[in-house]
Amino acid sequence: MSKKKTLPILEKISVTGIAAEGKAIAKYNEMAVFIPFVVPGDVVDVQLTRKRNRYAEGIAIRFHQYAPQRAKAFCEHYGVCGGCKWQILSYSEQIRYKQQQVADHLLRIGKISLPEISPILGSEKTQFYRNKLEYTFSNKRWLTPEEIQSGLAFDQMNALGFHIPGMFDKVLDIKQCFLQAEPSNSIRLEIKKICLENQYAFFDLKNQQGFMRNLIIRTSTTGEVMLIVVFYEDHPEKRDALLNCIAEKFPEITSLLYIINSKANDTITDQTVHVFKGKDHIFEEMEGLKFKIGPKSFYQTNSEQAYRLYQIVRDFADLTGEERVYDLYTGTGTIACFVSRKAKQVIGIEYVPEAVADAETNAEINGVTNALFFAGDMKDILNQNFIEKYGRPDVIITDPPRTGMHSDVVDAILLAAPQRIVYVSCNPATQARDLNLLDKKYQTTKIQPVDMFPHTYHVENVVLLNVR
């Protein structure tokens, strides 16, 4: 058996920039070295973990110098949990690098002529800004480096928290998360306490067995709280005992739901949701509009920043009241309803039928009578027959998933030939690819980055395209 080659330690490497997936980058003899949990300006010794001809990956094992813009991590789980990787970077530097990331992607991948990029719109809240979090129960919790080095044996191996990046069966037990405001942390900790006291079996992800599986907490600016408890096995007596305890302890929960999910993955889109107490939904509000959010509904996870994002979308659309607007990937119809007051008609298209049902409800709740919604695959619905039947759009608003738009959807947009396209993206790389495809008929005229997720490398970007 051949021995695994020991990779070298690079000494006193200067970190120079930010790279993909929250890592930083340094140069060593013209080779790019990608390092997590460091920031530009740090000088470190790096233990290489992977080496190729033109790049390497490694971890910092010693700091010789800390960058002046480095911030102190505020979360005790930093460096182990996969979230909030940029919390050691001051927020002003975070948004500066996000602005740079947008520019780099649009220029390098898009390869199109660009206007000046507007300064990124930072988030007023940099902690407790999320309205949704998902947790996992596990009977094999991840041990921290300190616990491993202690040499102790741990009897209690149950965890309720987040998956360790790249390890599907390892979960970090979370004591406090700074992403979602109370009662989120208190609910999670109380549920864990009850389960431990009553010896409820935490899920075994590898062997697919156990009672407690997942936990989803949704909140809104209206003060409503939705709790979804996902069980792997159905034990009515245990289930009801747990849910009754939580309902009594947290009367602020307005929607207490549960799911029995015995399939191989955690997705709930194909699962039956049961109402234990309260309503099957909560509401979000924006400019007097109310949006119904069900357990399977998509809604921007930073509610306050979503409002500012939608204002930009509406401004870019430049509606006079005479336009027909197509809202692609409409979700629960939030953008469609938001722009409807200034449009002649809005047509929303969305893949998830439950989301379309919520969109129709949202339109009804808000007295929106000039909106139509259709469920199905975008590339199958948006064709010449659809355009001929419902009318050619003057404006198209598109807000696709991270993978961007299917090439057939791009072709359909070119066929529809709107005067303006407002493209909202959570992934500037795939947005840049799509802008390149649209460039033959459309010119990019406005670019506005928006930070929806402080302390992460993710950035939202809104682009206006005008017909040439």
C-alpha positions as CSV (number, residue, x, y, z in Angstrom):
1,M,0.0,0.0,0.0
2,S,1.4,3.4,-1.0
3,K,1.8,6.1,1.6
4,K,-0.2,9.3,1.2
5,K,2.1,12.1,0.2
6,T,2.6,14.7,3.0
7,L,2.0,18.1,1.5
8,P,4.3,21.0,2.5
9,I,3.7,24.0,4.8
10,L,4.0,27.4,3.2
11,E,5.4,30.0,5.6
12,K,4.5,33.6,5.9
13,I,2.0,33.8,3.0
14,S,0.3,37.1,2.5
15,V,-3.5,36.9,1.9
16,T,-4.3,39.2,-1.0
17,G,-8.0,38.8,-1.9
18,I,-11.4,37.1,-1.6
19,A,-12.2,34.0,-3.7
20,A,-15.2,31.9,-4.2
21,E,-17.3,30.2,-1.5
22,G,-16.1,32.5,1.2
23,K,-12.4,31.5,0.9
24,A,-9.5,33.9,0.6
25,I,-6.7,33.8,-1.9
26,A,-2.9,34.1,-1.7
27,K,-0.1,33.7,-4.2
28,Y,2.9,31.5,-3.9
29,N,5.3,31.2,-6.8
30,E,2.6,32.2,-9.3
31,M,0.3,29.5,-7.8
32,A,-3.1,30.5,-6.3
33,V,-3.6,29.2,-2.8
34,F,-7.2,29.1,-1.5
35,I,-7.6,29.4,2.3
36,P,-10.7,29.5,4.5
37,F,-11.2,31.6,7.6
38,V,-8.6,34.3,6.8
39,V,-9.0,37.8,5.3
40,P,-6.9,39.9,3.0
41,G,-4.0,41.4,4.9
42,D,-3.4,38.4,7.1
43,V,0.1,36.8,7.0
44,V,-0.1,33.1,7.7
45,D,1.6,29.7,7.6
46,V,-0.5,27.4,5.4
47,Q,-0.7,23.6,5.7
48,L,-1.6,22.5,2.2
49,T,-4.4,20.0,2.0
50,R,-4.6,19.7,-1.8
51,K,-2.2,20.7,-4.6
52,R,-2.6,20.9,-8.4
53,N,-0.4,22.4,-11.1
54,R,-1.9,25.9,-10.9
55,Y,-3.6,26.1,-7.6
56,A,-3.6,24.6,-4.1
57,E,-5.9,24.6,-1.0
58,G,-4.8,24.7,2.6
59,I,-5.6,25.8,6.1
60,A,-4.0,28.5,8.2
61,I,-2.0,27.0,11.1
62,R,-0.3,30.1,12.4
63,F,-0.9,33.8,12.1
64,H,2.1,36.1,11.9
65,Q,0.1,39.3,11.2
66,Y,-3.6,40.1,11.4
67,A,-5.2,42.4,8.8
68,P,-6.3,45.8,10.1
69,Q,-9.8,45.3,8.7
70,R,-10.2,42.0,10.5
71,A,-13.2,41.8,12.9
72,K,-13.6,39.5,15.9
73,A,-16.0,36.6,15.3
74,F,-19.2,37.1,17.3
75,C,-20.4,33.5,17.1
76,E,-18.9,30.7,19.2
77,H,-19.5,28.3,16.3
78,Y,-17.5,30.3,13.8
79,G,-15.0,28.2,11.9
80,V,-16.9,25.0,12.4
81,C,-20.4,25.9,11.3
82,G,-20.6,26.5,7.6
83,G,-22.5,29.8,7.8
84,C,-21.4,33.4,8.3
85,K,-17.9,32.8,7.0
86,W,-17.2,36.5,6.6
87,Q,-17.9,37.6,10.1
88,I,-14.2,38.1,10.7
89,L,-14.3,40.8,8.0
90,S,-15.6,44.2,8.8
91,Y,-19.0,44.8,7.2
92,S,-17.7,47.8,5.1
93,E,-15.1,45.4,3.7
94,Q,-17.7,42.7,3.1
95,I,-19.9,44.9,0.9
96,R,-16.8,46.3,-0.9
97,Y,-15.8,42.8,-1.9
98,K,-19.3,41.9,-2.9
99,Q,-19.4,44.9,-5.2
100,Q,-16.1,43.7,-6.7
101,Q,-17.5,40.2,-7.1
102,V,-20.4,41.5,-9.1
103,A,-18.1,43.5,-11.4
104,D,-15.7,40.6,-11.8
105,H,-18.4,38.1,-12.8
106,L,-20.2,40.5,-15.2
107,L,-16.9,41.4,-17.0
108,R,-15.2,38.0,-16.9
109,I,-18.2,35.8,-17.7
110,G,-20.6,38.2,-19.3
111,K,-18.0,39.8,-21.6
112,I,-20.4,42.6,-22.4
113,S,-20.4,46.4,-22.3
114,L,-21.4,47.6,-18.9
115,P,-22.6,50.9,-17.4
116,E,-21.2,52.1,-14.1
117,I,-22.3,49.8,-11.3
118,S,-24.2,51.6,-8.6
119,P,-22.9,51.3,-5.0
120,I,-24.1,48.2,-3.3
121,L,-27.1,48.6,-1.0
122,G,-26.0,47.2,2.4
123,S,-28.3,45.7,4.9
124,E,-29.2,47.8,7.9
125,K,-29.4,44.6,10.0
126,T,-26.2,42.5,10.0
127,Q,-27.5,40.1,12.7
128,F,-30.9,38.4,13.2
129,Y,-31.9,39.4,9.7
130,R,-33.3,36.0,8.5
131,N,-36.9,35.0,8.6
132,K,-36.4,31.3,8.1
133,L,-34.0,28.7,9.5
134,E,-33.9,24.9,9.1
135,Y,-32.3,22.6,11.6
136,T,-31.5,18.9,11.6
137,F,-31.6,16.4,14.5
138,S,-28.8,13.9,14.6
139,N,-27.7,11.1,16.9
140,K,-24.0,11.6,15.8
141,R,-23.1,15.2,16.6
142,W,-19.9,16.7,15.2
143,L,-17.2,17.0,17.8
144,T,-15.2,20.2,17.9
145,P,-11.4,20.1,17.6
146,E,-11.2,21.0,21.4
147,E,-13.5,18.0,22.3
148,I,-11.4,15.6,20.1
149,Q,-8.1,16.9,21.6
150,S,-9.5,16.4,25.2
151,G,-9.4,12.6,24.7
152,L,-12.7,12.3,26.7
153,A,-15.5,10.0,25.8
154,F,-18.8,11.7,25.3
155,D,-22.0,9.9,26.2
156,Q,-24.4,12.5,24.9
157,M,-24.0,12.6,21.1
158,N,-27.4,14.0,20.1
159,A,-27.4,17.3,18.2
160,L,-29.9,19.8,16.9
161,G,-28.3,22.2,14.5
162,F,-26.7,22.6,11.1
163,H,-24.9,20.1,8.8
164,I,-21.2,20.4,8.7
165,P,-20.2,21.5,5.1
166,G,-19.6,18.5,2.9
167,M,-20.6,15.9,5.5
168,F,-24.2,14.9,5.1
169,D,-24.3,12.7,8.2
170,K,-22.6,15.2,10.6
171,V,-24.5,17.9,12.4
172,L,-23.1,20.6,14.7
173,D,-25.1,21.2,17.8
174,I,-26.0,24.9,17.9
175,K,-26.1,26.8,21.2
176,Q,-27.0,30.2,19.8
177,C,-27.4,31.4,16.2
178,F,-27.2,35.0,15.3
179,L,-29.2,34.7,12.1
180,Q,-32.8,34.7,13.3
181,A,-34.3,36.7,16.2
182,E,-36.1,35.3,19.2
183,P,-38.0,33.2,19.8
184,S,-36.0,31.1,17.3
185,N,-33.1,30.1,19.6
186,S,-35.4,29.6,22.6
187,I,-37.7,27.3,20.6
188,R,-34.9,25.2,19.3
189,L,-33.2,24.8,22.7
190,E,-36.5,23.9,24.4
191,I,-37.4,21.3,21.9
192,K,-34.0,19.7,22.3
193,K,-34.3,19.7,26.1
194,I,-37.8,18.0,25.9
195,C,-36.5,15.4,23.5
196,L,-33.4,14.6,25.6
197,E,-35.5,14.4,28.8
198,N,-38.0,12.0,27.2
199,Q,-35.3,10.0,25.3
200,Y,-36.8,10.7,21.9
201,A,-34.6,9.2,19.3
202,F,-32.7,11.7,17.3
203,F,-32.4,10.9,13.6
204,D,-29.6,8.6,12.3
205,L,-28.8,10.1,9.0
206,K,-26.6,7.3,7.7
207,N,-28.9,4.4,8.7
208,Q,-32.2,6.4,8.2
209,Q,-33.9,5.7,11.5
210,G,-35.1,7.6,14.5
211,F,-38.0,9.8,15.6
212,M,-37.0,13.5,15.4
213,R,-35.8,14.6,12.0
214,N,-36.0,18.3,11.2
215,L,-37.1,21.7,12.5
216,I,-38.1,24.7,10.5
217,I,-38.8,28.1,12.1
218,R,-40.3,31.0,10.1
219,T,-40.9,34.5,11.4
220,S,-42.3,37.7,9.9
221,T,-42.2,41.5,10.5
222,T,-45.9,41.2,11.5
223,G,-44.8,39.3,14.6
224,E,-46.2,35.9,13.5
225,V,-44.2,32.7,14.1
226,M,-44.4,29.4,12.2
227,L,-42.9,26.2,13.6
228,I,-42.7,23.1,11.5
229,V,-41.6,19.9,13.3
230,V,-40.6,17.1,10.9
231,F,-40.7,13.5,12.3
232,Y,-39.2,10.5,10.6
233,E,-41.5,8.0,12.4
234,D,-45.1,8.5,13.4
235,H,-45.6,8.0,17.2
236,P,-48.8,10.0,17.9
237,E,-48.6,10.0,21.7
238,K,-44.9,11.2,21.7
239,R,-45.6,13.7,18.9
240,D,-48.6,15.3,20.6
241,A,-46.9,15.4,24.0
242,L,-44.0,17.4,22.4
243,L,-46.2,19.7,20.4
244,N,-48.5,20.5,23.3
245,C,-45.5,21.4,25.5
246,I,-44.2,23.7,22.8
247,A,-47.6,25.3,22.2
248,E,-47.9,26.0,26.0
249,K,-44.4,27.3,26.4
250,F,-44.5,29.6,23.3
251,P,-48.0,31.0,22.8
252,E,-46.5,33.4,20.3
253,I,-46.4,30.6,17.8
254,T,-49.3,31.3,15.5
255,S,-48.8,28.4,13.1
256,L,-47.7,25.0,14.7
257,L,-47.4,22.4,12.0
258,Y,-45.9,18.9,11.7
259,I,-44.8,16.5,8.9
260,I,-44.1,12.8,8.9
261,N,-41.2,12.4,6.4
262,S,-40.0,8.8,6.0
263,K,-38.3,9.2,2.6
264,A,-34.6,9.4,2.0
265,N,-34.2,13.2,1.7
266,D,-35.2,16.2,3.8
267,T,-37.3,18.1,1.2
268,I,-40.9,18.7,2.2
269,T,-42.3,19.9,-1.1
270,D,-43.9,16.5,-1.7
271,Q,-45.0,15.9,1.9
272,T,-48.4,16.4,3.6
273,V,-48.4,19.2,6.2
274,H,-50.6,18.8,9.3
275,V,-51.9,21.7,11.3
276,F,-51.5,21.0,15.1
277,K,-52.5,24.4,16.3
278,G,-53.2,27.8,14.8
279,K,-53.2,28.6,11.0
280,D,-51.4,26.9,8.2
281,H,-49.7,30.1,7.2
282,I,-48.2,33.4,8.4
283,F,-48.3,36.8,6.7
284,E,-45.6,39.3,5.7
285,E,-46.5,42.9,4.9
286,M,-44.9,45.4,2.5
287,E,-46.3,48.8,1.6
288,G,-49.7,47.8,2.9
289,L,-49.7,44.6,0.8
290,K,-50.1,41.3,2.7
291,F,-48.4,38.1,1.6
292,K,-49.4,34.7,2.7
293,I,-46.5,32.4,3.4
294,G,-47.2,28.7,3.8
295,P,-44.7,26.0,5.0
296,K,-43.6,25.3,1.4
297,S,-43.7,28.9,0.2
298,F,-40.5,30.7,-1.0
299,Y,-40.1,34.2,0.4
300,Q,-36.9,36.3,0.5
301,T,-35.3,35.3,3.8
302,N,-34.3,38.9,4.6
303,S,-37.7,40.6,4.8
304,E,-36.6,44.2,5.3
305,Q,-33.9,44.0,2.6
306,A,-36.4,42.3,0.3
307,Y,-38.6,45.4,0.4
308,R,-35.7,47.6,-0.8
309,L,-34.9,45.0,-3.5
310,Y,-38.5,45.1,-4.8
311,Q,-38.4,48.9,-4.8
312,I,-35.4,48.7,-7.1
313,V,-37.1,46.2,-9.4
314,R,-40.2,48.5,-9.6
315,D,-38.0,51.6,-10.3
316,F,-36.1,49.7,-13.1
317,A,-39.3,48.5,-14.6
318,D,-40.4,52.2,-15.1
319,L,-44.1,51.4,-15.3
320,T,-46.7,54.0,-16.4
321,G,-49.8,51.9,-16.0
322,E,-50.0,50.8,-19.7
323,E,-47.6,47.9,-19.6
324,R,-48.1,44.2,-19.7
325,V,-45.6,42.6,-17.4
326,Y,-44.4,39.0,-17.3
327,D,-43.0,38.0,-13.9
328,L,-41.0,34.8,-14.4
329,Y,-40.2,32.6,-11.5
330,T,-42.9,34.5,-9.6
331,G,-42.9,32.3,-6.5
332,T,-45.8,33.4,-4.2
333,G,-46.4,36.5,-6.4
334,T,-44.7,39.0,-4.2
335,I,-43.0,41.0,-7.1
336,A,-46.1,40.6,-9.3
337,C,-48.4,42.1,-6.6
338,F,-45.8,44.7,-5.7
339,V,-45.7,46.1,-9.3
340,S,-49.3,45.5,-10.2
341,R,-50.5,48.9,-9.1
342,K,-48.4,50.5,-11.8
343,A,-49.1,47.9,-14.6
344,K,-51.9,47.3,-17.0
345,Q,-51.6,43.5,-16.4
346,V,-49.1,41.2,-14.7
347,I,-48.7,37.5,-15.7
348,G,-46.7,35.3,-13.2
349,I,-45.2,32.0,-14.1
350,E,-43.9,29.6,-11.5
351,Y,-42.8,25.9,-11.3
352,V,-44.3,25.0,-7.8
353,P,-48.1,24.6,-7.9
354,E,-48.4,25.4,-4.2
355,A,-46.6,28.7,-4.7
356,V,-48.9,29.6,-7.5
357,A,-51.9,28.9,-5.3
358,D,-50.4,31.2,-2.7
359,A,-49.8,33.8,-5.4
360,E,-53.4,33.7,-6.4
361,T,-54.4,34.0,-2.7
362,N,-52.0,37.0,-2.3
363,A,-53.6,38.7,-5.3
364,E,-57.1,38.1,-3.9
365,I,-56.1,39.3,-0.4
366,N,-54.7,42.5,-1.8
367,G,-57.4,43.3,-4.3
368,V,-55.1,42.7,-7.3
369,T,-57.5,42.1,-10.2
370,N,-55.0,42.5,-13.1
371,A,-52.8,39.5,-12.4
372,L,-52.8,36.0,-13.8
373,F,-50.7,33.1,-12.5
374,F,-49.6,29.9,-14.2
375,A,-47.9,26.8,-12.8
376,G,-45.4,24.7,-14.8
377,D,-41.9,24.5,-16.2
378,M,-40.9,27.9,-17.5
379,K,-39.3,26.6,-20.7
380,D,-42.6,24.6,-21.5
381,I,-45.1,27.4,-20.7
382,L,-43.3,30.4,-22.1
383,N,-43.6,29.8,-25.9
384,Q,-45.1,31.4,-29.0
385,N,-48.6,30.0,-28.4
386,F,-48.6,31.4,-24.8
387,I,-47.4,34.8,-26.0
388,E,-50.1,34.9,-28.7
389,K,-52.8,33.9,-26.3
390,Y,-52.0,36.3,-23.4
391,G,-50.3,39.1,-25.2
392,R,-46.7,40.2,-25.8
393,P,-45.0,41.6,-22.7
394,D,-43.7,45.2,-22.6
395,V,-41.6,44.4,-19.6
396,I,-40.2,41.0,-18.3
397,I,-39.1,40.7,-14.7
398,T,-37.1,37.5,-14.1
399,D,-35.9,36.2,-10.7
400,P,-34.5,32.7,-11.4
401,P,-32.8,30.2,-9.0
402,R,-29.1,30.2,-8.5
403,T,-28.6,28.1,-11.7
404,G,-29.9,31.0,-13.8
405,M,-32.3,30.6,-16.7
406,H,-32.5,27.6,-19.0
407,S,-31.3,28.5,-22.5
408,D,-34.8,27.8,-23.8
409,V,-36.2,30.4,-21.4
410,V,-33.6,32.9,-22.7
411,D,-34.7,32.1,-26.3
412,A,-38.4,32.6,-25.3
413,I,-37.6,36.0,-23.8
414,L,-35.8,37.0,-27.1
415,L,-38.9,35.7,-28.9
416,A,-41.2,37.7,-26.7
417,A,-39.1,40.9,-27.4
418,P,-40.1,43.1,-24.5
419,Q,-38.9,46.7,-24.4
420,R,-37.3,46.1,-21.0
421,I,-36.0,43.2,-18.9
422,V,-35.4,43.5,-15.2
423,Y,-33.1,40.6,-14.2
424,V,-32.9,39.8,-10.4
425,S,-30.2,37.3,-9.5
426,C,-28.8,35.6,-6.4
427,N,-25.8,34.4,-8.4
428,P,-24.0,37.0,-10.5
429,A,-22.0,34.3,-12.3
430,T,-25.0,32.6,-13.9
431,Q,-26.6,36.1,-14.4
432,A,-23.5,37.1,-16.4
433,R,-23.8,34.0,-18.6
434,D,-27.5,34.9,-19.3
435,L,-26.7,38.5,-20.0
436,N,-24.2,37.4,-22.6
437,L,-26.9,35.4,-24.3
438,L,-29.3,38.4,-24.2
439,D,-26.7,40.9,-25.4
440,K,-27.4,40.4,-29.1
441,K,-30.8,42.2,-28.7
442,Y,-30.5,43.9,-25.3
443,Q,-28.1,46.4,-23.7
444,T,-27.4,46.4,-20.0
445,T,-28.1,49.9,-18.8
446,K,-28.4,49.8,-15.0
447,I,-26.8,47.5,-12.4
448,Q,-27.6,47.6,-8.6
449,P,-26.1,45.0,-6.2
450,V,-28.0,44.4,-3.0
451,D,-26.6,42.6,0.1
452,M,-29.3,40.3,1.4
453,F,-27.0,38.0,3.4
454,P,-24.4,39.8,5.7
455,H,-21.4,37.8,6.8
456,T,-21.7,35.5,3.7
457,Y,-20.2,35.7,0.2
458,H,-23.7,35.7,-1.4
459,V,-24.9,38.8,-3.1
460,E,-28.1,39.7,-5.0
461,N,-27.9,41.8,-8.2
462,V,-30.5,43.6,-10.2
463,V,-29.9,44.5,-13.9
464,L,-31.9,46.5,-16.3
465,L,-31.7,45.6,-20.0
466,N,-33.2,47.8,-22.7
467,V,-33.9,46.7,-26.3
468,R,-31.2,47.9,-28.7
